[in-house]
Amino acid sequence: MASMRVLGIDPGFGRTGYGVIDAVTGRQKALEYGCIETLPTDDMGRRLHDIFTAVQEIIEKYHPDVMAVEQLFFNRNVTTAFKASEARGVVVLAAEMAGIPQVSYTPIQVKQAVVGYGRAEKKQVQEMVKVLLGLSTIPKPDDAADALAIAIAHAQAGAFESRIPKR
């Protein structure tokens, strides 16, 4: 029976959601989830450093086989997009430095994989994350639920071996 450990990341500058799951052919189990929060009073370098080191610690603790990261999509605030992109960059760098392959999913791909409908509402995705992982409540904060959804999307993408990028 194939198994894989997936670290899902919902990148953000102020809040980066993360979720670690174990996936065994068609079933997933949450190991840990939460949110890396940075202080708005800290300068940009400090905040990016905090995100980077927190992701490194999660990687060291759980040794994921792959990191699934949400692709960023912004249609309004360019400043927010740049900051989130910088946060995403340090997340990907942490995985790369640890030798962990990374894959990216769009929000539509995540919704399609988790709910079966690419335009699903946030609440629907959160409810399915709860159901698919056998949790008693919807994971909080929202960033953590989103990160778990990204990890689930990767786990459900196809045969495990074909989904881990070759190095």
N, C-alpha and C positions, 0 to 999 in steps of 0.2 A: 504494500500500500504506500503510494507516494505521499510525502509530506513536505511542507515548506513553511518557513517562518517569514512573515512579511511585516515590514515596518512601513506603515502608511503615514504620509506627512501632508498636512494642509498648511502650506507655507504662508506666513504673514510676518509683518515687522513687529507689531505690538503683541500679537498672539500667534504662535505656531502650534497647531494641533498635531498630536502624534497618537498612533495606535499600533500596538504589536499584536499580531494574531498568529496562531498556528493553524495551518490549513491541511487537512487530510482528506483527499479526494471527496469533494462535495460538502465538507463540513468544516466550519471554522470555530475557533475558540479564542476569545480575547485573553491576552496575558496581562496587558497593561495599556492604559490610555490616559491622556491628560493634555495639558497645555503648557507650553513654554511661554512665559510672559516676560516682556521687557518693560523697563520703566521709561515713561515718556520724558522724564527729567534727565536721563542718561544721554550722552552723545551717541551719534550713529555708530561709531566704531565699537563702543562698549556694548551696545545692543546686539550688533551682529556677532560679536565675540560670545556673548551670553547664549545666543541661539546655537552657534557652532559648537560650543563646549557641551551644552545640554544634549544635543543630538549625538555627539561623540559618546557621552555617558550612556545614553540609551542603547547605542550600538554595542558598546563594550559589555553592557549587562545582558543583552538578549541575543547577540550574534545573529542578526537576521540574514537570510539567504539573499534577500532582495529588498530594495527600497522602492515603494511606489509613491510618486509625488504628483500632486495635482498640478496640471498646467494652469498658468495664470491667465485670466481673461478679465480685462477691464475695458469698459466702454465709456467711462466718464472721467474719473479722477486720475490724471497722469501722474501726479506726485505720489499718490497711493500705489499706483502700478510700479513705479520705480523702486520704492521702498520694499514692496513685497517681492519684487524681482531680486533685489539684493539679498533678502532673507532666503529666498529659494536657492540662490547661488551658494550661500554658505552651507545650507543643508546638503546640497548635492556634493559640495567639496568634502564635507565630513564623511559621506558615504564612499566617495572616490578614494579618499585617503585610507579608509579602512578596507578597501578592496571589495566593496559591496556594489553589485550592479544596480543601476537605477532604471526605472521605467516611468513614463509619464502618461497620465490620463486626463482627458478633458472633463469638465463637469458633466457634460452630456453623456460621455462614456461611463462615468461612475454611476449616474442615475439609471442608465440603461442596464448596467450589470446588476445593480442592487435591487431596483424596483421593477425593471422590465420596461420602463418608459423613460426616454431621455429628457422629457420636460416635466418630470415629477416634481412635486413641491418638496421643500426642505423637510417638512414634518413627515411626509411619506418615507423619505430616505431614512430619517432618524428612526422611525418605527420599524422599518425593515432591518436596520442595523441591530436593533434590540432583539428582534425575532431571530435573525440568522445567527447571532452569537449567543442566544439563549440567556440574555440578560434580563433582570427583573425590572429595570427602568431604562429609559433612554439615556445614553451617556451624556454627561455634561462636562464642560461647556460644549457649545455647538461645534467648536473647532475640533474637539476630540472625537465627536460623533462623525464629523466629516472625514477625519483622518482614518477612522475605522472603516468608513464606507470606501475610501480609496484602497485600503488594504484588501477588503472583500472583493472589490472590482478586479483587482489583480488575481486573487485566488480563483475567481470564477472565469477568468479569461480563456482557459483552455487547459490542456495537459500541462502539468507542472514543469516538466523538463523543457518544454518548448517556450515557456514564459520567462525563464531566467536568461537574460542576454549573455551571449558568449563573450568572453574576454579575449 
